[in-house]
Each structure stands twice: as C-alpha cells, then as structure tokens.
Amino acid sequence: MSAVPATAPGSAPSRRFPPVAGLTTVSLGLVVIGGILMASYAPRRPPLGVPVAITVASAALLLAGGYLTSRLRPFAWDRFFLVFRWALLAYVISAGVIGFAFIKDHVRGAPLAVVLAMLAIYALDVPLIIAFTVARYSSPARHAGSLPDVSQPT
Amino acid sequence: MTDVGNMQVGAVGTAQVAARPTIQVVPLKGLPIVAAVVAFVIASIAGNWLWALTFCHVVGGGLWTAIDLFVGLIVGPMLGRLSPAARAEFTARFMPKMVLLMPTLVLMTLAAGFQLALKLGNLSPASPNHGWLVASFCVVGVMAVIALGVLEPANIAVLFEMRTPDPDGAVIGTLMRRFVLTAGITGVMQVATLIIMTRVATQ
C-alpha cells in the first residue's frame, strides 16, 4: 500500500464545524443524569423539579445542535439523512423498550411524562451525533475543491 | 495511547482497491438475532419472569463487560502494532459486528437489570444494595455517554469512510484513535461495574 495522502487544507477532516457533536453529547449526558435521578427513586415517586430542569436544558441543547446542523452549507446531507433515519429507527426501538419498562412498573402521570420526554431526547440525540459525525467526515455531494470554515453558522 | 494514526486503506493501486473487503455497515444477517433478543427482553419484562430477567442481565452484562475489557485493553493496543493492511482488514471485518452487538447487549443488560433490581427489592431505600445500585447507575451513565456520544459515532464513521472508493487515511486514523481511546476508558470503567455487581450479589 502506498502512504496515506496528506490531508488537504479545507478537506473534510481539517474543516472546522460548529460544536454540534459536543452540544448534543452534553444534552445526552443531561438526560442520562435525569434518568439516574428518576431511577434512583424507584419504586417511589421522585421529586420532579431537578429532572424537569435537566430535561428542559437538554432539549435546548438538542435544539441548538439541530439548528447549527441545519445551517451547514455545504454538508453531506444525503449521507446525514441516510444514517439519521436508520439510527433513529434503532434508538426509537431502544427508547421504546425502556419506556415500556417504566410503564410496566406503574410509573404514571407527571413522572411518566418526564421519563418519556427524556427518552424522546435520547432517541434524537444519538442519531444526531452519529449522523453528524459520519457526514462531517464525508465530502458533500456535488462539491469539489476546498471547503469553507463553517464553524460559525451563516 | 495506541497509535493507529497511520492506518492506510484505499488511496492505493487498483489491484489493492479491488482486494479490499466489502464492508456492510450493518450486517443484515444479524438483524433477526437482534430482533429475537429484543423480543425476549420485552417478553421477560412483560411476564416479570425472574429466570429470564436474570438470564438477560447476567448473560448480557457478562458479555458486555468481557468484550469491553477485551477490546479496550487487549485488541486496541494490538491493533496499533499491526501492519496498516492488516489493521484495515481487521477493522473492516470487526467493526460492523460491533455496530449490532454492543447496543443489543447494553439494552439487554440495562432493561433486565433495572427490572430485576425492582423485583428483588434492591432499589428500595431500605436495601443495603440501594447505594451500590445508584453507584452502578452512575458508572453505566458515564459509559453510556462515552459509548453513544463518541465510540459508536466513530465506529460508524470509520465504516462509511472505508466504503468510499478512495478512503481518506487521515480520517480513518483520527476516528480509530478516538475509538480505541474510548474503548480503553469504558474497559477500565467496567472494572468498577464488576466490583459493584459482585458486592450487590453478596450482600
């Protein structure tokens, strides 16, 4: 095999992107913390103040990540959506199994609503991180030459 | 940390490109097995079957822990010492299996484990195991964020890059370094899980 070609300036690996993966990973971390808080009270009814605040913060970070991603030009959108939809399917199933366990354990009312909101964020966070990571290292279709710095949204 | 930055795939002569293994990001043959495992976990929870919940938790957790330790502490460092061609071929055959295997084991272990803890009363504040279980939630939470936020995206991005006609060695090297580093961290954290779970089982 020949040597690996040097990475050209402006090619996908060296191009700067907004911190979508970082924001979304923090969002994921927050719902995991919220989930631990809720689960540690089981089978009792947990106090909801902190989990709700965590869920709101997590949703805000997810929305920020989604917004920054939507502003990316150029971007390998075809590959992003290919990965996103299959990952979404997988993580909706995963979140569904976890949600089913909580429902089976007679979690009802506001605690169930908070758990379901957290699971919805989880089911969107992971596909967004995976799809963004795959697409950021892919060359956008129909785009040749060096790519601009898009670390700041236009 | 293990140096995998010089991994080379593609960007080579036509004959070598043709010799590259075909990469299927998600091995379709494995999907029925995953579906069967998920259905078994759901049935175990729905039926509240003690044996099935214990089976799912012990088998899933044992495999998850062993694979994390083995990949993070044995395979990862070895990978860095392989020839670039061997590394590329190993990665092409190994990573797709991990895409299906690890999320399935994690789901199986955690869903069954939570039900088991409730059923056995270990989550009750009066239980001597309550604190240990909350500690295990924290360890698993950190591992989940690392695995879902860093490790799995890197794994899948490597596979997509290796499928391209002209894979970028720099991209694959960057992502493989990330994969091996995070696999090592989760491997070490599994030691904490082993300590906690053996404490829970013997109190």
Interface residues (C-beta under 8 A of the other chain):
Chain A: M1 S2 A3 V4 P5 A6 T7 S11 A12 P13 A21 T24 T25 L28 G29 V32 I33 G35 I36 A39 S40 A42 P43 R44 R79 V83 W86 A90 I93 S94 V97 I98 F100 A101 K104 D105 D125 V126 I129 I130 F132 T133 V134 Y137 S138
Chain B: N6 M7 Q8 V9 A11 V12 G13 Q16 V26 V38 V41 I42 I45 A46 N48 P84 A85 P103 L107 L110 A111 F114 Q115 L118 L123 S124 P125 L133 V134 F137 C138 G141 A144 V145 L148 G149 V150 E152 P153 A154 I156 A157 F160 E161 T164 D168 G169 A170 V171 G173 T174 L175
